[in-house]
Amino acid sequence: MADTVEVTAKVKSVDLKNHRATLQLPDGRTKTFKVRPDVELTKETVGAEVVIRITEAIAISVSKP
C-alpha cells in the first residue's frame, strides 16, 4: 500500500557536498531530504519555494505458524 502527498515547502538550507536540502514544511517542521542528481542545487536555492512529492509505503506479511 502506498500513499503520495504533494506539498509546497521552503528551502531553508542546502548541503552542496551531499546534495541535500533542508525544507520547511507547511506545518512549520523542517526536514532534510536527499535531492535527485538531475536537480540543480545551488546556494541561491535557499529561500525558494518548491513542490515536493512524498510517497509512503507500507508492506505487511502474514504467515501461518
Number of C-alpha atoms within 10 A of each C-alpha: 7 8 9 9 9 10 11 14 20 20 21 17 18 21 15 13 6 9 16 17 22 19 25 19 15 11 7 10 8 15 12 15 12 11 17 10 9 6 8 10 17 13 10 10 16 16 14 11 14 13 10 13 10 10 10 9 8 7 6 5 4 5 4 3 3
